[in-house]
Amino acid sequence: MIRLTGKDEPGVIEALAEHIDRPFRARQIARWILHRGAQSFDEMTDLPRSLRESLSRTFVLDDPEIVQVVPSSDGSHKYLFRLSDGATIESVAIPDRGKMTLCLSSQTGCAVGCTFCVTGALGAGRNLEPHEIVGQYRAIIRRETHDQGPVNIVFMGMGEPLLNAGNLGSSLDALFETISPKRITVSTAGVIPGIRWLARLPRRPKLAVSLNAPDQALRETLMPIARRYPLVELMAELRRFPLERGRRITFEYVLIRGVNDSEKLARALVRLVRPIPSKINLIPLNSDPDFLPGFERPPDDVIDRFARVLRNAGRTVTVRWSKGHDVAAACGQLKGAHHAVR
């Protein structure tokens, strides 16, 4: 069986070419899949029944299976998906004032091994295929209700997206059919070849970089990937990254008590990012005593002082008060499979 989900319109049309004798029919099918989220050919009522039956014998429109939906007290929902090989992933739907943000996964685990991230503590997994990435969006959007406002997608779930660039690229092409690139953000721990690949795309999502320290030595202790992609090389690459008018790179900085939350480090962070059009997203650590022993969230006054240093230096700063914390759905807490229910 050939999967059609996870393809953009040209991809769907190409896959159908040998089975459709009228090109407009292929376009109809592509729009049913991409714009209406069709799950079966039976839904495509403007196609002849004989064609629907024929297509059902060759093609499939499957999405990952939703195993569990865990509601948070703040309105977020954590989704546990089972994939066709039995692997599992988690994603999060976050409603906010009429908008909906979907946090999607790109791998079943993460080999990057950031010491403050539960997914990293669980270890590496396999890359997700395009239909598994796009399928998270399709499956969640069918269930979630919001005020018909815009949908945003952030690749900040399980995995390092830029270590799965090929499948991510195909997924972005499919998502761009209905979602503007400016509403999709790809977050990376600093995979320089992936950033170069992203820079070459004709249509680019927004870029977020998980920084977490303003110097090489500290960043290495928090993010082992910094040994392979040193901070000085990463910042040089980001200075070259092409930005559309009005866009900025987002630097994500997870604040960990007594580790990277001092005012001295805040001033060093200002100096580091000054040459790059950017904003800084401060993320107070979402602690997990089982998987992140010894790491704690800083007190509110420490967070406020760190943010104040940045703002006083003219930097644009937001503090992400993560949603879904009560159901382990906040930033850095996604686990998948056997750890889904706490």
N, C-alpha and C positions, 0 to 999 in steps of 0.2 A: 504493500500500500504506500502511496506517495502522499506526504503531508503538504498541505497548501498553506497552513498557518505559519507565520514567521517569515513569509515572503512579502515583498512589496508588489504593487500592481504589475510591473513588467515581469517579475518573477512568476507570479500566478499565471499570467498570460502565456509565458514561455512553457511552463509545465503542462498547460492544457492544450498546447498547439496541436499535438497529434490526435487529440480526442474531440476537438471542436471544429466544425467546418465553417462556422460563421464567427468572425473576429469579435463582433459586438457581443456575442454570448460570453466570451471569455472576459470581456470588460464587465459585464453584468455580474459574473461570478466573483470577480476580484472585488467589486464594490460591496457585494453581500458579505464577503469575508472581512474586508478592511473597514468598512464604514458602518455596517450593521451588526458585526460580530457574530455572524451565522455559525451555528454549531453543527449543522447538517445540511445536506442538499435538499431535504424535504422542506426546509424553510424558504427555499428560493422559488416561490410560487409563480414567478413570471417565466420560469423555464419549463419546457415540456416535461411531462412526467417520465417519458421514456429516457430523456437525457439525464434527468436526476437519478434515475435508477442505474443507468450506465456509469455515471460518474462515481456513484457510491461504491461500485465494485473495484474502482481503481484508486480513488483518492480518499483521504480522511481529513477531517477538520477537528482534530483532538487538541485539548488543552490539558495542562497538568490537573490532576484530581485534587480537589479541596478536601483535605482530611479533617481539618478543624479550623474554626474561626473563634478567636478569643477576644471578647470585647474589653476595652479599657474604660475606666471611669471617665476619661476625658473625651470619649467618643471615637477614639482610634480602634481599629480592628487589626489583630495579627492573624495572618493566614498561614497555615501549614499545608504545603502541597506535597503530594507524592508523585514522583515521576515514573515513567514507564518501566525503568529498570529497578524500581524500589527505592531509589535515593529520595531524600526529602529536602525541602528548602522552606524558608520562611520569607514572607513579604508583609508589608504594613500599609494600610490605608489610613490616611490622616486627614480628616475634614477640618476646615478652618474658614469660617465666615464665608460660606458659599463656594469656596474652592475645595478641591480635593488633590492631595499630593499622595502619590503611590511610590513607596520605597521598594524597589525591585532588586532581586538577587541576580548575579551573573555566573556564580559558581556554587557548587554544593558545599564548599568549605572555603578555606583561605590559607594559602601557603606563605603569605607575607609575614604572618606571625607577630603583628603589633602586640606589645605586651599588655596593653590596656583594653584589648578587644576580645570578647568572648568567642566570636567566630574564629579569630586567629588562634586562640588557645586550643580550639578543637582540632586544628590541623587542616591539611590540604584536602581538596575534593576535586571532582572533575569539572570541566567547563560545561556550561549549559548550552544547548543548541538553540538556534533562533526561535523555533516554535515553543521552546520551554521558557525563553525570556519573554517573548511577546504574549505567550499564553498566560503568564501571571497577570498582565494588564487586562487581557480579554476576560479572564475568569473573575477578577476582582470587580471590574467596572460593571459587569452584569448584576452583581449583588449590591453594590453600594448605591445609596441614594444621596443626592446632594442637590443644591439649588441650580443645577444646570450651568454652573459657572465653569471656568476653565479647569482642566485637569493638568497637573504638573507631574512629571516623573523624575525621580532621582535614583541613580544607580549607586545607592549607598547601603544596599542590603548585604547579603552574604557574598564574599569573594572580592577579588580585585578585578574590576572590569577591563582594564587595559592589559591584563594577562589573557584575555579572551577576546582580543580585538576583532578577529575575523567574524566570529558569531555576533559580537556586539554590533559591528558595522551593518550586518544584514538585518539585525533587529531594529537598529535605528532607521534604516531605510523604510521598513514596514511601519514603524511608529510615526515617522514623518508624514505618512499619507494622511493622518488625521490630527497630528499634534505638531505645533510649531516647534522648530529646533530651540527657540528661546525658552520653551517650557520644559526642556529636558536637560538634566544636569548629570554629567559623568564625573564621579569622584575617584581619585586615584591616590595611592600612597606615594606616588612619585616615580612611576615606571617611565623612564625617559624615552625609550623607543616607542611606547604607546602614545606618549604626548606628541611625539613627532608624527606618528600616524594620524592622530586626531587633527593635527594642524593642517594636514594635506587634504582632508575631506572637503568636498565641494559645499556641503552643508554641515555645519558643526553645531553640536549641542554646547551648552555652557560647561565650563571646566571648573572643577573644585579640586584643590590639592590638600591632602591631609598633611599638615606641617608639624605641629605639636612641639617643636623646639626651634629656637633661632640659631643654634650652633650644632656643628657636626657631632661632637662627642655625646651630647645629651640625646640628640636625635637617634644616634645609633643604639643607645640603651633602650629607647622606647620602640624603635622601628628598625629591626635588623636589615631591612631592605636598603637603608641608608648607606650601608657598607658597599653595596653594589652600585647604587646611584647616589653619589655624594651630594651634599647640600649645595656646594658651590656650582656643580654641574647642573643640578636641577634648576637653580635660580637663573642660571644663564639661559637654559632652554626656555624657561617661562618668559624671560624678557623678549625672546624672539617669537613667542606664540602670537599668531594673528588674532586680533580682537575686532569684531564688528563694532560699528558706532554704538556707543552707549554701554558696551559690555565690559565687564571686569572679571578677572580671575578671583574666585573665592578661596581664601586660605582658611582651612578648618584647623582649629587649635583646641584639642581636648585638654581641659584644665585638671590636673591631678594634684591633690594636696601635698605640699612639701616637695614636689618634684619639678614642676615647670610653671608654677603660679606666682613667682616673685615679681616685684616691680622692676627689678634689674633685668629680668628676662623679657618683660614687656617692652622696656626701652630698646633692648637688643632686637626684638621682633619688629619694632618700628623701623629701625635702620635697615633691616634685612629686606623688607617688602617695599620700602619707599620708591624704588625705581619702577615698580610694576603697577599699572592700573588695577586696583584690587580692593576688595573688602575682606574683613576678617570676621569669621564666624566662631565665636567662643562657645565651646561645648563643655559644660561642667560634667565631669566623669559620671557615667551611669554605672555605679559600682555593682559588683557581683561577687560576694564573698566566696562562693564555690569555685569560680573560675579565675577571679582576679584578686587573690588574697594579698592584703597589704596595700592595695590601691584604694584611695578614698576620694570623695568629692570635696573640693575646698569649701570652707564656710562662705556664706553669701557676701560678707564684707571683703573677703579676699578677692572674690570674683569681681565685685564692683570696683575695687582699687585697680585691678589688672585692666579692666575695660576702660577706666578713667584715664590711665596713662596713655592708652592708644588713642582715645578720643581727643585728649588734650594735644596730641601730636598731629591732629588733623586726619586721622584714619577713620574710615567708615567701619563701625563695629556693630555686630548684633550678638546677643547672647541667646543661644538656642536652649530654651527650657524644654527639653525633649519630652514628647508625648509618648504614651504607651509604657511608661516605666513600670507601672504596677502589674503589667502582664509580660515583662521582659521583652518588650517590643521597641525599646528606645535605641538610640544610636549605639552600636557596638554590642548589643545584647542578643542578636539573633543567633539561633543555634541549629534549628532544623531537628530532624529525626527524634532521637531518643530523649532529648532534653527539652522537648517542646512544652510539656506541662510541668509547672513547678508546684 
